[in-house]
């Protein structure tokens, strides 16, 4: 779920912009032009975006190019987010003690609540690839966008599963999955339940 949100949103933005431009082009003369406060992309903007996505410059864009562009957007967003944190700290890296503060530990949680200190430390150690006791810009990225690192994403999924696994069977039923998450619904559960077992394991999460 964490990965899906991060990966799909840039893709949806691209599709929405292209669709809006197409709809604008196909307006008949009898249909009123958009009001000035309606946000529609110009043809120049569409052309520029097309050029950015069209990596092989063949004049067309395919699904792979769209998803590659989406990945690049995610990485850019990640670095910007981490740079803001480092600028606030007036540092080029973040230590475990800094990460344990409520303000930063809340950013690591999908529900906005501060993570337990033991979990913050566990994720810090996972991210500290060179074991120097601090995280630089590149090491910070998986902490806040776990889908950039399979190991970190697996850890986030494990924590999610444990937090909702009421009968401690190592899987989530639909009721367990939906408990405590106002944004999730049964359709989300069905999409994640890839093997149709009626439960979700860590891999599916």
DRENKE-867605 format. One line per 10 residues: their letters; for each residue x, y, z of N, C-alpha, C, O. Coordinates in pm, whole numbers, plus 50000, padded with zeros to 5 digits. Layout:
// residues N
a = X/Y/Z/X/Y/Z/X/Y/Z/X/Y/Z  ... .
// end
This chain:
// residues 205
xxxxxxxxxx = 50082/49880/50000/50000/50000/50000/50086/50125/50000/50058/50220/49927  50191/50125/50083/50280/50240/50088/50342/50265/49952/50344/50378/49904  50392/50159/49890/50456/50173/49760/50358/50217/49655/50391/50300/49570  50237/50163/49658/50138/50193/49556/50107/50341/49551/50102/50399/49443  50086/50403/49666/50054/50546/49670/50165/50629/49609/50140/50720/49530  50287/50597/49645/50401/50675/49599/50424/50659/49451/50462/50755/49384  50403/50539/49399/50430/50512/49259/50319/50560/49167/50346/50609/49057  50196/50546/49210/50084/50570/49120/50050/50717/49106/50008/50760/48998  50066/50795/49211/50023/50934/49206/50088/51014/49093/50016/51084/49020  50223/51009/49073/50280/51081/48960/50224/51035/48827/50201/51116/48737 .
xxxxxxxxxx = 50201/50904/48813/50144/50849/48691/50005/50907/48666/49972/50943/48553  49923/50917/48771/49789/50971/48757/49793/51119/48719/49710/51167/48642  49891/51190/48774/49904/51332/48739/49932/51348/48590/49874/51433/48524  50023/51264/48538/50056/51270/48396/49933/51241/48311/49903/51316/48217  49862/51133/48344/49743/51095/48268/49638/51204/48273/49575/51235/48172  49619/51263/48391/49518/51367/48406/49551/51489/48321/49464/51547/48257  49678/51528/48321/49719/51644/48242/49697/51619/48093/49644/51705/48023  49739/51501/48046/49722/51469/47904/49574/51460/47867/49534/51504/47759  49493/51404/47956/49350/51391/47929/49282/51527/47924/49196/51552/47839  49320/51614/48014/49262/51749/48016/49295/51825/47888/49211/51894/47831 .
xxxxxxxxxx = 49419/51810/47844/49458/51878/47721/49382/51823/47602/49338/51899/47515  49365/51692/47597/49292/51629/47487/49147/51677/47486/49091/51709/47382  49088/51679/47606/48949/51725/47615/48936/51870/47572/48838/51907/47508  49034/51951/47607/49032/52092/47569/49040/52108/47418/48974/52194/47361  49123/52025/47354/49140/52033/47209/49012/51995/47136/48984/52047/47028  48934/51904/47195/48818/51850/47126/48690/51929/47152/48582/51888/47111  48701/52043/47221/48583/52123/47249/48525/52178/47119/48598/52228/47033  48393/52170/47104/48326/52232/46991/48316/52382/47015/48330/52429/47127  48291/52455/46907/48280/52600/46921/48165/52641/47011/48168/52748/47073  48063/52555/47020/47947/52589/47101/47968/52568/47249/47884/52609/47329 .
xxxxxxxxxx = 48078/52505/47287/48105/52479/47429/48187/52595/47484/48289/52631/47426  48143/52653/47596/48215/52768/47652/48359/52733/47685/48390/52621/47727  48448/52830/47665/48587/52812/47702/48599/52808/47854/48515/52866/47922  48701/52741/47909/48718/52735/48053/48732/52875/48112/48788/52965/48050  48680/52890/48233/48697/53017/48304/48845/53037/48334/48923/52941/48335  48884/53162/48358/49025/53192/48376/49085/53123/48497/49206/53099/48501  49001/53092/48598/49055/53028/48717/49057/52876/48706/49102/52808/48799  49009/52819/48593/49021/52676/48572/49163/52644/48527/49217/52712/48439  49224/52544/48585/49363/52512/48553/49366/52407/48444/49335/52290/48468  49404/52447/48324/49422/52356/48212/49560/52378/48153/49604/52493/48142 .
xxxxxxxxxx = 49629/52273/48115/49763/52289/48059/49757/52348/47919/49664/52322/47843  49857/52427/47886/49867/52483/47752/49931/52379/47660/49989/52281/47706  49919/52401/47531/49981/52311/47435/50133/52308/47452/50196/52203/47434  50191/52421/47488/50335/52424/47510/50373/52337/47630/50473/52265/47626  50293/52343/47737/50320/52261/47854/50308/52112/47822/50388/52031/47867  50205/52079/47743/50187/51939/47703/50305/51892/47619/50354/51781/47638  50348/51976/47529/50462/51941/47444/50588/51922/47527/50666/51829/47501  50609/52008/47626/50727/51996/47711/50722/51868/47794/50822/51799/47808  50604/51838/47848/50591/51716/47928/50611/51593/47842/50677/51497/47883  50554/51595/47721/50571/51483/47629/50718/51459/47601/50765/51346/47596 .
xxxxxxxxxx = 50791/51569/47582/50934/51557/47554/51012/51499/47671/51109/51425/47651  50970/51533/47793/51038/51479/47912/51013/51329/47927/51102/51254/47966  50891/51286/47896/50855/51145/47912/50913/51061/47799/50953/50946/47821  50918/51116/47679/50963/51044/47559/51114/51028/47561/51186/51104/47496  51163/50929/47637/51307/50914/47659/51384/50876/47534/51500/50915/47520  51322/50801/47440/51395/50762/47319/51370/50858/47202/51419/50837/47091  51294/50963/47230/51272/51072/47134/51218/51023/46999/51260/51071/46893  51125/50927/47006/51064/50879/46882/50930/50947/46853/50859/50909/46760  50897/51046/46933/50773/51119/46912/50651/51054/46974/50539/51105/46961  50672/50940/47043/50561/50870/47109/50604/50834/47252/50723/50824/47283 .
xxxxxxxxxx = 50504/50816/47338/50535/50769/47473/50461/50639/47500/50345/50623/47463  50532/50546/47564/50470/50418/47598/50463/50403/47750/50509/50490/47824  50406/50293/47796/50384/50272/47938/50516/50269/48015/50526/50325/48124  50617/50204/47957/50747/50195/48024/50805/50334/48045/50858/50364/48153  50796/50419/47944/50848/50555/47956/50771/50634/48061/50830/50711/48136  50640/50614/48067/50559/50683/48168/50601/50640/48308/50617/50724/48397  50618/50510/48329/50655/50461/48461/50798/50501/48498/50826/50528/48614  50889/50505/48399/51025/50552/48426/51023/50699/48468/51097/50740/48558  50939/50777/48401/50926/50918/48436/50865/50931/48576/50905/51017/48653  50769/50843/48607/50709/50842/48740/50815/50814/48846/50818/50879/48950 .
xxxxxxxxxx = 50902/50715/48819/51009/50683/48913/51099/50805/48937/51138/50834/49050  51130/50876/48829/51216/50993/48841/51148/51101/48925/51213/51170/49003  51017/51116/48907/50943/51215/48985/50943/51178/49133/50958/51265/49219  50926/51050/49162/50928/51003/49301/51063/51032/49364/51071/51080/49477  51171/51003/49291/51305/51025/49343/51329/51174/49368/51388/51211/49469  51284/51258/49277/51299/51402/49293/51222/51451/49415/51274/51531/49494  51099/51402/49431/51017/51440/49547/51083/51394/49676/51085/51467/49775  51138/51273/49674/51205/51218/49791/51322/51306/49833/51334/51341/49950  51406/51340/49739/51525/51420/49771/51486/51558/49821/51549/51611/49913  51383/51615/49762/51337/51747/49806/51287/51740/49950/51318/51827/50031 .
xxxxxxxxxx = 51210/51636/49981/51158/51617/50117/51272/51602/50217/51270/51664/50323  51371/51521/50183/51484/51498/50273/51571/51624/50286/51622/51654/50394  51587/51696/50178/51665/51820/50183/51601/51922/50276/51670/51993/50348  51469/51929/50275/51398/52020/50365/51426/51985/50511/51446/52073/50594  51428/51854/50540/51458/51811/50676/51600/51849/50716/51623/51899/50826  51696/51825/50625/51835/51858/50654/51855/52008/50669/51935/52053/50751  51783/52087/50589/51793/52232/50602/51739/52279/50737/51794/52370/50798  51629/52216/50782/51575/52249/50914/51676/52218/51024/51688/52291/51122  51748/52107/51005/51847/52065/51104/51979/52140/51088/52067/52131/51174  51992/52214/50977/52117/52283/50944/52235/52186/50945/52339/52209/51006 .
xxxxxxxxxx = 52212/52074/50875/52313/51968/50872/52309/51897/50737/52213/51910/50662  52415/51822/50707/52420/51743/50585/52383/51598/50611/52383/51516/50519  52351/51566/50735/52312/51431/50771/52223/51435/50895/52213/51538/50962  52158/51322/50924/52072/51312/51041/52119/51196/51128/52151/51088/51077  52122/51217/51259/52163/51113/51351/52042/51041/51408/51928/51084/51390  52066/50931/51476/51957/50855/51538/51886/50939/51642/51763/50936/51650  51959/51012/51722/51897/51094/51826/51806/51200/51766/51699/51229/51820  51848/51258/51654/51762/51357/51587/51637/51291/51531/51528/51348/51534  51655/51171/51480/51542/51100/51420/51440/51057/51526/51323/51039/51494  51483/51041/51649/51395/50997/51755/51302/51107/51806/51209/51079/51881 .
xxxxxxxxxx = 51326/51231/51767/51238/51339/51810/51099/51316/51752/51085/51261/51643  50996/51359/51825/50858/51337/51781/50833/51392/51642/50763/51331/51561  50890/51509/51614/50864/51575/51485/50910/51489/51368/50841/51482/51266  51025/51425/51381/51076/51343/51271/51019/51202/51274/50990/51146/51168  51003/51144/51391/50951/51007/51398/50807/51000/51348/50765/50896/51296  50731/51108/51362/50595/51112/51308/50596/51104/51156/50505/51047/51096  50699/51160/51094/50708/51157/50948/50737/51018/50894/50712/50989/50777  50790/50931/50980/50819/50795/50939/50696/50706/50941/50697/50596/50885  50591/50753/51007/50471/50671/51025/50365/50707/50923/50345/50824/50892  50297/50605/50872/50192/50628/50773/50067/50688/50834/49987/50748/50762 .
xxxxxxxxxx = 50050/50673/50967/49929/50726/51030/49953/50857/51103/49862/50910/51167  50075/50911/51093/50102/51040/51154/50138/51035/51301/50168/51138/51361  50137/50915/51362/50175/50900/51501/50323/50864/51511/50377/50794/51425  50386/50912/51615/50528/50883/51634/50550/50733/51651/50475/50666/51723  50651/50680/51585/50685/50538/51597/50752/50511/51731/50815/50601/51788  50740/50388/51783/50817/50352/51903/50965/50371/51878/51013/50351/51766  51039/50409/51981/51181/50436/51965/51258/50314/51914/51355/50328/51840  51214/50195/51955/51282/50075/51908/51267/50058/51757/51359/50014/51689  51150/50094/51705/51126/50082/51561/51204/50189/51484/51257/50162/51377  51210/50309/51539/51290/50415/51476/51435/50371/51465/51499/50390/51361 .
xxxxxxxxxx = 51488/50312/51573/51627/50266/51572/51647/50153/51471/51749/50150/51401  51552/50062/51464/51563/49950/51369/51571/50001/51226/51656/49958/51149  51483/50095/51191/51482/50147/51055/51606/50231/51027/51658/50231/50915  51652/50302/51128/51775/50380/51111/51891/50288/51075/51968/50317/50983  51904/50178/51147/52014/50084/51121/52001/50020/50982/52102/49994/50917  51877/49995/50937/51857/49944/50802/51903/50045/50697/51961/50009/50595  51876/50172/50725/51908/50276/50627/52055/50314/50627/52108/50359/50525  52123/50295/50740/52264/50336/50753/52353/50235/50683/52414/50149/50747  52361/50245/50553/52430/50144/50471/52580/50138/50495/52640/50032/50480  52642/50251/50533/52787/50250/50556/52822/50243/50705/52939/50252/50743 .
xxxxxxxxxx = 52719/50227/50789/52739/50208/50933/52824/50317/50999/52907/50288/51085  52801/50442/50957/52878/50550/51019/52799/50625/51126/52846/50726/51179  52680/50575/51157/52601/50635/51265/52524/50759/51226/52469/50828/51312  52519/50789/51097/52440/50902/51049/52392/50874/50908/52451/50792/50836  52286/50942/50869/52227/50919/50737/52244/51043/50650/52204/51153/50687  52304/51022/50532/52312/51133/50437/52184/51135/50353/52090/51060/50379  52183/51221/50254/52062/51241/50174/52013/51112/50110/51894/51082/50114  52105/51035/50049/52065/50913/49980/52019/50805/50078/51926/50730/50048  52082/50798/50194/52043/50698/50293/51909/50732/50358/51835/50642/50398  51877/50859/50367/51751/50902/50428/51630/50862/50346/51523/50834/50400 .
xxxxxxxxxx = 51646/50860/50213/51531/50845/50123/51441/50727/50156/51319/50746/50163  51494/50604/50177/51404/50491/50205/51327/50503/50336/51224/50438/50354  51376/50585/50428/51304/50603/50554/51168/50667/50531/51069/50629/50593  51163/50763/50442/51041/50839/50420/50962/50791/50298/50843/50817/50287  51030/50720/50208/50965/50659/50092/51014/50514/50081/51101/50484/50000  50957/50425/50163/51010/50288/50174/51012/50210/50045/51091/50117/50031  50927/50246/49948/50924/50168/49823/51052/50181/49744/51073/50107/49648  51140/50274/49782/51268/50288/49715/51366/50179/49757/51470/50161/49693  51334/50106/49863/51424/50002/49914/51341/49881/49956/51264/49891/50052  51356/49767/49888/51273/49649/49920/51284/49604/50065/51185/49560/50123 .
xxxxxxxxxx = 51402/49615/50124/51420/49573/50263/51339/49663/50357/51274/49615/50450  51345/49794/50333/51270/49888/50416/51120/49870/50396/51042/49876/50492  51080/49848/50272/50938/49829/50244/50885/49703/50313/50773/49703/50365  50966/49598/50313/50926/49475/50380/50910/49498/50531/50818/49443/50593  50998/49578/50588/50989/49609/50731/50860/49686/50761/50791/49656/50859  50828/49785/50679/50706/49863/50699/50584/49772/50691/50489/49786/50769  50586/49679/50596/50474/49585/50581/50462/49494/50703/50352/49464/50749  50576/49450/50755/50575/49364/50874/50513/49437/50994/50432/49381/51067  50553/49562/51012/50501/49641/51124/50350/49661/51108/50275/49653/51205  50308/49689/50985/50165/49706/50959/50088/49578/50992/49983/49582/51056 .
xxxxxxxxxx = 50142/49464/50948/50076/49337/50972/50065/49308/51122/49958/49273/51172  50176/49324/51194/50177/49296/51337/50079/49386/51412/50013/49342/51506  50071/49512/51372/49987/49608/51443/49838/49578/51428/49758/49620/51511  49800/49505/51322/49658/49478/51299/49621/49329/51309/49504/49293/51297  49720/49246/51330/49696/49101/51334/49640/49062/51472/49714/49022/51562  49509/49076/51486/49447/49059/51617/49455/48917/51670/49463/48897/51791  49452/48817/51583/49458/48678/51630/49597/48618/51617/49616/48498/51640  49694/48700/51580/49836/48659/51576/49860/48535/51491/49937/48446/51528  49793/48528/51374/49814/48414/51284/49911/48447/51171/49932/48365/51081  49968/48567/51175/50066/48605/51073/50006/48653/50943/50077/48674/50846 .
xxxxxxxxxx = 49874/48672/50941/49805/48721/50821/49694/48817/50863/49653/48819/50980  49646/48895/50768/49537/48988/50797/49411/48946/50725/49411/48928/50603  49304/48932/50800/49172/48914/50738/49124/49049/50690/49187/49151/50716  49011/49050/50619/48956/49177/50570/48924/49269/50687/48953/49389/50681  48864/49215/50792/48829/49296/50908/48952/49354/50976/48953/49470/51016  49056/49272/50988/49180/49320/51050/49245/49427/50964/49295/49527/51015  49244/49406/50834/49305/49502/50742/49236/49636/50748/49301/49741/50744  49104/49635/50759/49026/49759/50756/49021/49828/50891/48988/49946/50899  49054/49757/50998/49047/49816/51131/49152/49926/51148/49270/49905/51121  49107/50041/51190/49199/50152/51216/49246/50225/51094/49336/50308/51103 .
xxxxxxxxxx = 49186/50198/50979/49226/50269/50856/49101/50318/50784/49036/50242/50712  49069/50444/50804/48948/50501/50744/48961/50518/50594/48860/50535/50525  49084/50514/50542/49105/50537/50399/49098/50409/50317/49093/50415/50194  49099/50293/50382/49098/50165/50312/48955/50112/50302/48872/50141/50388  48928/50035/50196/48797/49973/50182/48814/49830/50132/48926/49783/50111  48703/49762/50114/48708/49620/50074/48768/49602/49935/48829/49499/49907  48752/49701/49849/48812/49692/49716/48965/49691/49726/49032/49621/49651  49019/49770/49819/49163/49772/49840/49211/49633/49884/49312/49583/49835  49136/49574/49976/49172/49441/50025/49171/49340/49910/49263/49259/49897  49067/49344/49827/49054/49249/49717/49169/49264/49618/49219/49165/49565 .
xxxxxxxxxx = 49211/49387/49592/49321/49409/49498/49452/49354/49553/49534/49301/49478  49472/49368/49683/49596/49320/49744/49600/49169/49761/49707/49108/49761  49484/49109/49774/49475/48963/49796/49499/48889/49665/49405/48840/49601  49625/48883/49626/49661/48832/49493/49633/48682/49477/49603/48637/49367  49644/48606/49585/49621/48462/49573/49477/48422/49605/49444/48304/49603  49392/48521/49635/49251/48492/49661/49226/48410/49785/49125/48341/49794  49318/48415/49882/49306/48333/50002/49212/48392/50106/49175/48325/50202  49175/48517/50088/49092/48584/50188/49171/48643/50302/49114/48695/50398  49304/48636/50290/49393/48697/50390/49512/48762/50316/49539/48732/50199  49580/48851/50387/49698/48918/50330/49821/48882/50408/49822/48889/50531 .
xxxxx = 49928/48843/50337/50055/48819/50404/50147/48939/50381/50108/49037/50317  50268/48931/50432/50363/49042/50422/50392/49075/50277/50398/49193/50240  50409/48974/50194/50441/48997/50052/50330/49077/49985/50359/49171/49910  50207/49042/50010/50094/49111/49947/50081/49254/50000/50047/49345/49925  50107/49273/50128/50103/49407/50184/50212/49494/50123/50224/49612/50159 .
// end
